[in-house]
Amino acid sequence: MPKRASKHLRAPRPLAVGAFARVEVKADGEWMVQPMSAQAATKTYACPGCNRSFGPGVAHVVTWPRVAGIGSTSAVDDRRHWHTSCWARRS
């Protein structure tokens, strides 16, 4: 059975169709923020705000910088999944 390519080498998957991202300004710049419904959440993620993981079926937000960072081909490469409350507390 052939090995799958590393997820870090694959192109990012598109975000859910029908959900709309909004721009939020934080101390470190502008961020795109898209809500992820509980039904659309199918994997386990580690929240960068509290370092706790949350699994499938948990509504949360997906964030990425509005402008791609150095070394990124796309800002979506830098997207992260946050608990909604952890993102709201972030300054």
PyMOL commands that set and color helices and strands:
alter all, ss='L'
color gray80, all
select helices_A, chain A and resi 75-78+84-89
alter helices_A, ss='H'
color red, helices_A
select strands_A, chain A and resi 22-26+29-36+45-46+53-54+60-65+80-82
alter strands_A, ss='S'
color yellow, strands_A
deselect
rebuild
show_as cartoon
